[in-house]
Amino acid sequence: IGSADLTTLTSIDRGEAGRVAASIAQNVTRMNSLISNPVTAAIVKPITLADPNSPGQSITLSNFFVANPRSPTNSWLMDNIGVANYHALQVELRRRLSKGLLVQGSYVWSKSMSNTFNQSAASDGITPTTFRDLSFNKSIAPRDARHGFKFDWIYELPFGPGRRFLDSGPAVIRKTPEGWQFGGVVRIQSGTPTRILSGRQTFNNRGSRVALFNMTQKQLQDMVKVRKTSVCNSTTGACQGVVYWLPKEVIDNTLAAFELGGTLDPTKPYIGPPTTPGQLGANIFVYGPWTSRYDLSLMKRINITEKTNFELRTQFLNAFNQSVITIRAPGNNSDAQTIGSAFGQTRNAFRDFTVSGTNDPGGRLIEFQLRLNF
């Protein structure tokens, strides 16, 4: 290889057989040298095929590192191999509108699986980890949310004509409390999964899983929790808030295992890279924190005639101004997080795309509506 190719030497030292193979197979100069090298020819018997475009000539092919190495770079196999399934149990309770009160509530337990978990919805192509087993990538889907609670209600205050209180009397006294309505929607659900990748390619250049040391996947999941702290610059004294979703000692030990600073303590829990050539590593997912959102509304209806009325409505979206921290960015359909210098940190918070689209900043929104019904 030579001392000039430090990247390849580093890959070999890390056991990244897949990265080394790809660096040869995807480089025309290296691939031609591999095909024509007499040492390689002695190890792998060449396959000689007649070239229909050059009678009397032959093409020598070697698939020592990749099948059909001289095929065009952007060759695609079009097939319908995408598979997904969703199973759920749903329980719903409903009270129809009676005496001014309507209440609905539901609970859903679900599980979503897919073999295209790291692809966008608009993507028309996937790259399987291996063509030898197209079901190999079947795993948790990025939108898998195991538990979901949803409640909504409407309560009409019992004041005014036709109601329990102030049904009669002076118009001013009857109209003031008339037509008030209070409602809301509450959603509480478990977090979605994030897949942890190492960026190391010990198996091939399509997979880069991780290895767990001194802990199980369940123990890792139990560690997932939002931790807010401040980090100060020792020189300037300036401080800024940092949010971690794993314990700092696990993060530091993990970064040390990936040669990103610090000293590795092999007796403590950490996430490490696979180091054995030919082994892929473990498919590790962690589910983010639970999310909750409370949307409330208050409405006043003023009847003008039997068929005409005014409505003044105030809506409080994210009424309690909660900042619900998430691991993945909202709207991101990719479930993967590759371990790097910022691993274990997050700057993401839940935003509701179903209510206010991309304009929802994540904080409280107050909307006022005035409507004439006739």
Secondary structure, 3 states (H helix, E strand, C coil): CCCCCHHHHHHHHCCCHHHHHHHHHCCHHHHHHHHHCHHHHHHCCCEEEECCCCCCCEEEECCCCCCCCCCCCCCCCCCCCCCEEEEEEEEEEEEEEECCEEEEEEEEEEEEEECCCCCCCCCCCCCCCCCCCCCCCCEECCCCCCEEEEEEEEEECCECCCCCECCCCCHHHHHCCCCEEEEEEEEEECCCEEEEECCCCCCCCCCCCEEEECCCHHHHHHHCCCEEEEEECCCCCCEEEEEECCCHHHHHHHHHHCCCCCCCCCCCCEEECCCCCCCCCECCEEECCCEEEEEEEEEEEEECCCCCEEEEEEEEECCCCCCCEECCCCCCCCCEEECCCCCCECCEECCCHHHHHHHCCCCCEEEEEEEEEC
